[in-house]
């Protein structure tokens, strides 16, 4: 998700108090969301005549850590960026809801191979000198991911609203791409070993097809 989309979401939420008076029968609730997908704004629109509601929002976060795969050590950075378009069904009088929809999935992981103490990188069990060279790559996911979840959303006197949702984002099989730069790319067998290393990393992450989502929201109902 781009910074322009984030700015659009924030602008939309700041206009909610003025917009609410022109939407009879619709309760608007701007919220802040904190979840396993990151932190960001969320807007809920709930109909008074039907037990349904709709939500749109975005989540953002980043973290770094070192990880290993096969004989390689990587410095990894996860950038979490996603946007939600969800529909909620409230089958009971209280705030229990069943949710479904899609998320625009901009999540990705960037990896950079870390050289050993002697300055070499082991790629698919073969050591290469890293002088003037680098090996890096990305792990990406499909751009649109279905979402399903179960949660609760309610308000207390005064307008404060609170929500808790547990669900899953079905992001598909992760895609791994590794590339080399510099003299290392001309080394004998490098291309074949890099392809083998890519497959090793692919095998390590291939089962991460479902992203668990736990979300807490707080907002003000208009």
BAFIMI-704705 format. One record per residue: x, y, z of N, C-alpha, C in turn. Coordinates in steps of 0.001 Angstrom, whole numbers, plus 500000, padded with zeros to 6 digits. Atoms other than C-alpha are relative to their C-alpha. Example, Ala and Ser with C-alpha at 12.3 -4.5 7.8 and 13.67 -1.06 7.14 Angstrom:
500890498810500000512300495500507800500900501200500000;499180498810499940513670498940507140499230501090500730;
This chain:
500854498807500000500000500000500000500883501235500000;499167498814500143501413503363498993499667501033501070;500240498911499050501755506471501149498806500834499563;501155499253500483499124508112498917498701499379500486;501208500662499513496550505490499892499824500245501491;500076499733498564497410505952503563499484501415500244;500452498619499835496956509735503214498523500134499662;501415499948500379493607509165501503499117499451501111;500773500574498905492399506969504354499905500978501163;499999499032498905493438509558506952499088501183499674;500847498878500390491727512376505005498527499633500076;501376500452499950488559510344504717499487499950501440;500426500139498620488467509684508443499836501349500683;500146498679499389488952513346509364498719500685499552;501239499405500506485862514184507285498752499295500527;501138500800499559483643511658509086498955500790500781;501034499283499245481944513995511607499069500809499104;500849499223500902480704516233508769499162499100499109;500725500887500905479703513294506569498867499267500701;500980500809499285477715511504509287498596500575499921;501320499385500006474837514017509197499271499804498670;500616500204501302474221513257505507499707498525499708;500217501431500196473927509477506001499039499482501055;500968500493499018470715508790507927499911498475499972;500069501453499910470465505236509179501340499300499954;498655500574500029474221504733509038500808500563501162;499137499593498900476467504819512098501450499865499563;498603500002500413480053505781511307500906499996501225;499078500117498878482895504808513610501436500012499491;498565499998500304486474505940512923500760499350501153;499306500775498969488902503677514766501497499938499709;498590500350500127492537502900515378500109498495500199;499859501455499979493487499289514678501437499626500343;498697500594499695496375497354516231499853498488499840;500174501421500303496851493852514883501326499362499636;498810500707500458499318491216513768500422500459498607;499653499408501289499278493090510438500579501404500140;499478498665499781500409496359512014498979500917500641;500835498962499383498823499598513191499505500938498905;500496499074500993496584501935511235498563500407500243;501374499519499853493221503675510745498998499013499426;501091500834500510489906501904510193498695500771500123;501316499372499985486411503117509376498931498933499888;501133500916500053483249501144510158498730500775499695;501330499467500290479853501944508636498997498889500277;500966501033499615476983500053510257498583500498499748;501365499638500356473402500051509009499069499765501182;500947500145498890470559500580511486498834499084499648;501173500786500407467942498706509434500341498555499687;499563501363500290469988495576508742501165499639500922;498904500402499101472402493521510881501327499840499259;498764500072500776475326494306508595500784501301500141;499127498837499994478235496679508447501136499795499024;498887500053500937481243497474506311501191500726500613;498789499379499468484845498332507122501043500190498901;498860499747500859487769499871505285501126500541500880;498892499533499172491221500478506706501336499581499443;498644500353500401494954500084506442500860499713501210;499081500355498926497708498546508565501428500061499494;498619499774500396501427499314508531500921499646501166;499004500297498965504468498035510411501244499458499303;498773500606500521508074496942509859500849499502501162;499086500533498997510577494848511765501153499315499299;498811500627500565514044493422511196500522498928500940;499333501042499217515843490298512325500867499173499054;499162500897500774518537487883511174499392498606499986;500547501349500153517400484510509848500999499159499223;499103500899500734519187481460508475499192499016499181;500598501009500860518336479078505662501127499226499354;498935500839500516520502476147504706501317500462500626;498726499521499454524080477494505070500109501516499971;499939498551500152523172481149504539499352500715501171;500558499121498973522599483842507117499540501272499299;500567498817500643520334486706506083499653501062501039;500640498914499272519463490109507423498667500254499317;501327499888500588515725490267506897499225501187500543;500884498912499599513292493165506977498610499716499456;501392500213500390509531492598506943499274501340499977;500807498795500141507442495483505635498547499575499844;501414500355500011503767495034506470499184501201499539;500855498946500542501411497142504341498792499318499367;501193500618500566497832496087503689498786500894500226;501254499259499891494378497551503159498834499048500047;501128500905499797491094495978504252498720500553499406;501342499705500472487684495949502562499128498830500453;500689501098499328485379493893504789498516500271500163;501421499948499670481708493135505306499787499200501279;500287500644498717480372492222508764498516499638500089;501372500441499736477249490256509662499853499790501501;500283500103498569475815490610513182498750499134500182;501160500897499956473556487529513610499214500058501315;500653499955498697472665488257517261499837501453500445;500263498653499524471505491253519278501256500669500546;498769499397499502474867491741520912501020500075498871;499064499595501040478056492628519043500817498932499322;499273501055500697479253489217517821499839500167498492;500080499826501443480115489452514119500841498968499254;499271500827500948481192487238511255500435500902498850;499444499055500969483440488988508760500628499270498819;499354500521501193484628488383505240500305501134499047;499633498970500965486265490326502456501370499731499417;498668500122500592489634491006500900500933501022500627;498972499041499604492870492679501817500932500212498817;498953499671500959495169494489499401501325499750500702;498866500527499250498346492724500384501320500500499425;498687499498500389501564494725500078501112499495500886;498977500541499111503435492650502661501153499407499187;498836500591500656506966491701501657501156499936500987;498799500158499184510243490556503196501206500184499096;498744499793500727513610491831501955501122499316500759;498897500723499358516667489658502640501316500387499343;498642499720500475520366490466502327500943498992500644;499099501024499481522960487696502658501120500635500813;498941499498499129525422488239505504501262499155499813;498761500775500157529072487236504890500483499445501335;499376500588498817530911485000507321501196500850500433;498873499223499466533876486202509382501137500124498993;498924499940500994536246485391506499499581500740498732;500456499226501142534166487492504091499331499197498907;500609500848501024532633484565502209498512499797500282;501407500380499888529010483606501543499868498571499487;500231501379500416527988479964501402498640499895499340;501223500085500787525412479451498669499818498566499540;500283501397500358523905475987498355501212499109500289;498865500778499482526865474531500358501325500332499320;498756499602500668529483476303498179500363501409500449;499554498701499499531543479206499579500505500867498854;499570499030501001532066482323497444500525501242500710;499504498731499482534103485462498063498978501093499700;500973498924500185531920488540498536500661501337499694;499312498744500292534538491131497607499314500722498845;500693499215501013532579493798495734498701499389499522;501200500712500438529560491514495559498946499980501098;501104500111499038526191491001497237498970499011499467;501130500868500340523300488553497288498825500456500832;501191499568499285519839489786498179498756499525499264;501228500452500633516221489140497398498770500439500757;501279499656499391512563489395498315499107498769500098;501091500971499869509712487234499543498707500793499903;501235499254500238506374488451498228498807499055500004;501240500759499923502739487344498300499018500547498964;500956499517500986499707487667496067499383501308500468;500396498623499707498356491201495860498629500111500655;501344499975499430494738490421496799499771498690500743;500133501184499161494100488017499674498626499970500668;501279500126499285490688486777500904500223499985501512;499940499963498529489957487271504606498689499475500567;501181500435499265487540485561507005500313500052501485;499735499883498577487124486157510720498745500030500839;501053499949498986485041486164513877500408501031501026;499619498979499038484869489056516299498831500562500776;501005499291499201483021491339518660500269501488499869;499865498546500068482331495040518319498819500620500732;501055499348499229480393497175520773500434501373500459;499701498650499513480220500596522358499506500137501422;500414499688498642479868502016525840499409501402499999;500611498665499973477882505109526874501040501102499810;499088498913500307479479508257525535500567499940498604;499564500120501377480378506901522106501242499177499761;498789500791500177483553504930522763499641498605499508;500224501336500544483679501729520689501265499169500147;498894500933499855485850498672521208499709498756499180;500182501194500805486426495652519005501155499030500147;498990501057499993488278492343518957499640499006498908;500235500926501104488618490160515872501137498993499895;499029501061500261490355486865515148499656499402498638;500285500509501332490700485695511576501258499552499286;498886500470500809492947484611508732499976500680498640;499826499469501336494269486181505555500641498907499150;499545501097500845494699483628502773500877500571498883;499070499255500838497817485004501121500660499168498908;499398500842501026498820482025498964501444499652500316;498621500444499799502247480461498603500966501167499804;499029498911500160505070482968499192500883499772498772;499116500048501168507246483789496165501378500517500396;498627499651499622511022483873496686500815500313498751;499087499637501089513487485655494383501308500485500597;498666499586499579517246485912495024500803500431498780;499149499517501083519712487862492888501394500283500537;498624499663499638523457488419492897500464501223499242;499413498827500638525415491567492097501517499952500156;498549499898499928529076492080491297500710498787499426;499176501073500584531920489692490399499530498589500359;500440501330499582530303486814492287499129499331498942;500910500567500994527821486378489425500746499280498880;499201500653501046530680485296487092500724498763500520;499316501152499426531955482606489464499417498708499438;500490501271500541531719479017488132498913499390500889;501071500668499279528457477364489137499118500909500829;500767499102499130527076480501490803498510499983499663;501416499925500383523833480650488805499241498762500473;500671501237499587522994477000489507499867499934501516;500069500042498537523830477313493196499030501038500553;500965498998499552521820480505493535498574499489499789;501320500592500229518847478715491979499691498948501064;500209500986498941519334475892494481499724500651501340;500224499272498749519539478358497368498612500627500018;501348499444500099516373480057496137498957498933500302;500945501094499741514600476697496160500020499590501467;499917500332498575515885475969499675499174500972500830;500763498994499264514424479242500931498511499881499687;501399500198500382511215478617498971499385498845500788;500498501152499252510850475217500653499769500344501471;500117499644498583511319476831504060498743500813500284;501132499101499744508478479363503626498723499576499275;501117500326500887506124477531501243498689499711500736;501227500331499267503672476486503966499364501199500693;500542498802499360503121480036505186498965500640499076;501034499551500933499992480368503052498865500740500695;501064499358499229497670481582505829500636500898501055;499463499030499043498467484715507828498968500184501112;500953499822498893496806484698511288499847501471500374;500286498596499692495143487994512155499272500087501334;500648499651498732494351489134515697500000501516500075;500123498547500107493041492693515812499196500572501171;500706499244498988492030495116518547499757501403499450;500329498664500498490233498349517632499375500839501100;500637499041499098489178501442519546499669501246499186;500407498830500776487244504401518191498877500760500650;501082499147499510484446506923518547498839499960499017;501176500188500868480958506324517195499228501299499821;500765498803500327479080509144515422498573499616499578;
